[in-house]
Amino acid sequence: MSSRRSSRGAISDEEINELISKLQSLLPNSRRRGSSQASTTKLLKETCNYIKSLHREVDDLSDRLSDLMSTMDHNSPGAEIVRSILRS
Amino acid sequence: MAQSGGDVSRHRKAHLETVESLCLGLLDDDKSRAMFGYLQEWPDLGSMCYPNASLGEPPLAPEASNGSGSSGGGGFRKRRPDACLVTKGESNSVCKRPRGKQQPCNPDQMAAAVGKGKTERARAGAKKKAELALPKDSPATSASTVTAGQKTDYIHVRARRGQATDSHSLAERVRRERISERMKYLQELVPGCNKVTGKAGMLDEIINYVQSLQKQVEFLSMKIAASNPVVNFDIIEDLFGRQLSQAACNPAALAAMAMPIGQVEPSCLQMSPLPAGSPGFGLEMVVNNNPYSPAPGGAMSVPAGASVESCLDVHGAAGWDIGSQSLFTGFDAPFQPVQSDCLLDNLKMEM
């Protein structure tokens, strides 16, 4: 990821900046005030952390859901909803 | 979650630091080599990182590297350019340019990365033909090792052969390498990133992945909420964080949410795009007083705030290959501009 690409013109710096700000917008902690220009390294680090936390969250929710599914009454309206969601 | 989050973030930080330190050892701008070496060079990288761990001669600085490896934890240290120059001059007799970056690495992190770096270092060393005389560097190394334990923000960088040695270029190079290292780390995190090269492509992949993860979290949360036919406000508050207490200070809204939870859930899937100014829906995971904007506050609100807009972006994510593809494609049908049912209208109005 050196500057060679930009010199070749294959990927413009502008695009990259755009992507970076888009990524920044996805992160939960991006400050809104003035949208301070975060250093790219910090941004990437935040992204790593965020992705990991999302992973954990997905795992956690999946576990919870599987527990719920296993324990709940199959005829309950809740179960039906979940099934429909899964089916759709 | 918060606690685990804290733990994880600390671990992540440590891990990243190590990753960073290890990566910084790869001074080459050769992307492929760096990437390859990245995978290979980890633990020894720390030892070799040491100024002069002449590439290709890793065993030469055993104590220095070990010391530095064990000291770990510190930040980077930036060596003054004149120091680089001096060293360079000294080593000119032996080799062309000093090369090496000095990084304190966490010993435990190094353990994880072990084995990978050596090959890369050897290759790099061979290519570089810059071998710094060890003895010269040992004192510097040990000195830096001693200080490695202290957390500093300096980055030790050596000028490479054929490169400018002024501080700006060095700083720029350091910065680039850091970024590159982080990008590689992200590449490992994000599946499917290996096939894409180039910053823009990777960033694009990463963005898509983050969005799909957010949606996935949202989806799972919805399912969990749906599977509780009786509204358990504790659960909902857990899911939505403080958003709910903010948004639903209106008891009528709460009651409305409470009632036909069964009805609301599926209709949530059919939520039409919210007008920018409309408040969140509560049950629909978007309990957001603010319109979805780039920075929804709070970690929990992110999946919640992966707003309706991003829900509607499912079409884009439908192709995402994360194993839950079927789930996401399943969203396509419900996500149509359907009129919200009256309940949701009530929610909207009340909020």
Interface residues (C-beta under 8 A of the other chain):
Chain A: M1 S2 S3 R4 R5 A10 I11 E15 I16 L19 I20 K22 L23 Q24 S25 L26 L27 P28 N29 S30 R31 R32 S35 T40 T41 L44 K45 T47 C48 N49 Y50 I51 K52 S53 L54 H55 R56 E57 V58 D60 L61 S62 R64 L65 L68 M69 M72 S76 P77 G78 A79 I81 V82 S84 I85 L86 R87 S88
Chain B: M1 S4 G5 V8 S9 R12 K13 L16 D29 K31 R175 R176 R178 I179 S180 R182 M183 Y185 L186 L189 V190 G198 K199 A200 G201 M202 L203 D204 I206 I207 Y209 V210 Q211 L213 Q214 Q216 V217 L220 S221 M222 K223 I224 A226 S227 N228 P229 G262 E265 P266 L269 S293 P294 A295 P296 G297 G298 A299 S301 V302 P303 L327 G330 F331 A333 P334
